[in-house]
């Protein structure tokens, strides 16, 4: 939960120390947070302030 809240702050323009990337290709519209070997793939619906977490898994497994 901490990394998600930090990611939202980063998307709003605040300076936070979180590895957040916008995804491309088949993951278009999703974001990725890297925390060590774990990846969190999620989507944010800003108008209704909703976060949809698609996957939380190790790097080698999350993109399959």
Backbone bond lengths (Angstrom), bond angles and torsions (degrees), N, CA, C in turn:
res aa  C-N    CA-C-N  psi(-1)  N-CA   C-N-CA  omega(-1)  CA-C   N-CA-C  phi
1 X - - - 1.441 - - 1.533 110.93 -
2 X 1.331 116.40 -35.54 1.459 120.76 179.60 1.525 110.85 -59.21
3 X 1.333 117.06 -46.00 1.460 120.70 -177.44 1.526 111.35 -66.29
4 X 1.321 117.59 -35.24 1.465 120.01 177.60 1.525 111.04 -66.29
5 X 1.318 116.94 -42.86 1.467 119.03 179.76 1.528 110.73 -66.40
6 X 1.331 117.62 -37.76 1.460 120.76 176.73 1.527 111.09 -65.73
7 X 1.337 116.57 -35.96 1.465 120.84 178.96 1.520 111.27 -65.96
8 X 1.313 116.78 -40.80 1.466 120.49 178.12 1.526 109.78 -63.17
9 X 1.330 116.58 -41.97 1.463 119.82 177.61 1.525 110.80 -61.75
10 X 1.341 116.76 -40.15 1.461 120.09 179.56 1.524 110.88 -65.68
11 X 1.339 117.38 -40.47 1.458 120.91 178.42 1.530 111.69 -65.42
12 X 1.321 116.57 -26.98 1.466 120.88 178.45 1.525 111.96 -84.27
13 X 1.332 117.23 0.41 1.453 120.70 175.31 1.515 115.31 102.12
14 X 1.318 118.37 -1.18 1.460 120.26 178.56 1.524 109.75 -76.25
15 X 1.316 116.35 154.60 1.455 121.83 179.61 1.530 109.27 -89.14
16 X 1.328 116.79 103.43 1.460 121.71 178.81 1.517 109.02 -125.73
17 X 1.304 116.05 157.38 1.457 122.06 -179.06 1.529 109.66 -100.23
18 X 1.328 116.13 77.69 1.462 121.16 178.65 1.528 107.08 -139.11
19 X 1.332 116.03 140.09 1.466 121.13 -179.14 1.523 108.70 -86.98
20 X 1.317 115.88 93.78 1.461 123.10 -175.83 1.516 109.24 -116.81
21 X 1.325 116.72 131.07 1.466 121.62 178.14 1.516 109.91 -133.79
22 X 1.333 115.39 145.17 1.455 120.79 172.88 1.520 107.17 -84.35
23 X 1.325 116.57 133.21 1.461 121.33 -176.27 1.528 110.49 -82.32
24 X 1.341 115.62 160.02 1.461 122.40 179.18 1.525 109.06 -128.83
25 X 1.322 115.50 174.20 1.462 121.01 175.78 1.512 111.88 70.27
26 X 1.338 116.50 -132.41 1.467 120.06 -178.48 1.522 112.29 -68.37
27 X 1.330 117.80 -15.23 1.465 122.74 178.40 1.528 111.73 -98.39
28 X 1.323 118.13 17.34 1.461 121.78 -177.74 1.535 110.55 -57.09
29 X 1.319 116.15 131.93 1.462 121.25 -178.30 1.517 113.03 97.79
30 X 1.333 117.10 -10.90 1.459 122.12 179.40 1.523 109.83 -101.20
31 X 1.324 115.39 161.98 1.450 122.73 174.69 1.515 108.65 -119.93
32 X 1.345 115.25 158.10 1.459 121.05 179.17 1.520 109.04 -127.56
33 X 1.339 115.93 133.96 1.456 121.87 172.55 1.523 106.71 -112.46
34 X 1.329 116.49 132.46 1.459 120.95 176.46 1.519 108.50 -105.66
35 X 1.326 116.22 124.34 1.462 122.26 176.75 1.520 107.30 -130.24
36 X 1.317 117.14 89.44 1.461 120.51 -175.11 1.515 109.45 68.12
37 X 1.333 117.01 -124.15 1.464 121.30 179.16 1.526 112.47 -91.01
38 X 1.315 117.20 -4.89 1.462 122.14 -177.44 1.527 109.79 -92.72
39 X 1.339 115.87 142.14 1.459 121.75 175.29 1.523 108.76 -121.40
40 X 1.328 116.81 137.79 1.458 123.10 175.92 1.521 106.58 -115.74
41 X 1.338 116.65 118.83 1.456 122.34 179.78 1.526 107.06 -105.90
42 X 1.335 116.82 124.34 1.457 119.53 -176.00 1.517 111.06 -148.55
43 X 1.324 114.93 165.62 1.464 123.32 178.72 1.522 107.27 -130.42
44 X 1.326 116.72 143.33 1.464 121.17 179.73 1.519 109.12 -116.40
45 X 1.332 115.78 129.84 1.460 121.88 172.38 1.526 106.09 -102.73
46 X 1.332 116.28 94.37 1.465 121.41 -173.77 1.524 114.06 -62.39
47 X 1.342 120.21 -41.63 1.474 118.65 -177.11 1.531 113.95 -59.14
48 X 1.319 117.52 -36.97 1.469 119.02 -179.50 1.529 112.55 -106.17
49 X 1.348 116.37 7.74 1.469 122.90 176.96 1.525 111.74 54.30
50 X 1.331 115.36 55.71 1.462 121.83 -177.94 1.523 109.45 -124.90
51 X 1.339 116.30 137.65 1.463 122.36 176.09 1.519 108.20 -113.17
52 X 1.336 115.94 128.30 1.460 122.14 176.32 1.521 107.30 -109.86
53 X 1.335 117.29 113.73 1.459 121.91 177.34 1.516 107.67 -90.98
54 X 1.329 116.16 117.85 1.457 121.39 -178.00 1.520 111.23 -86.49
55 X 1.334 117.93 -47.94 1.458 120.89 -177.30 1.518 110.78 -148.83
56 X 1.330 115.00 147.36 1.458 123.20 167.96 1.517 105.39 -134.42
57 X 1.336 116.68 114.60 1.463 119.82 -175.45 1.524 109.20 -162.73
58 X 1.335 115.48 174.48 1.451 120.91 175.95 1.523 110.34 -69.03
59 X 1.307 116.82 152.70 1.459 123.45 -174.68 1.525 113.04 -51.42
60 X 1.314 118.17 -44.13 1.456 121.37 -177.19 1.513 113.93 -67.69
61 X 1.326 117.75 -21.68 1.463 121.22 -174.94 1.523 113.72 -105.11
62 X 1.300 118.01 -23.56 1.464 120.42 -170.29 1.523 113.07 -71.75
63 X 1.316 118.47 -29.43 1.461 120.77 -175.61 1.520 113.27 -91.50
64 X 1.312 118.19 1.99 1.475 121.42 -178.18 1.503 111.49 -85.44
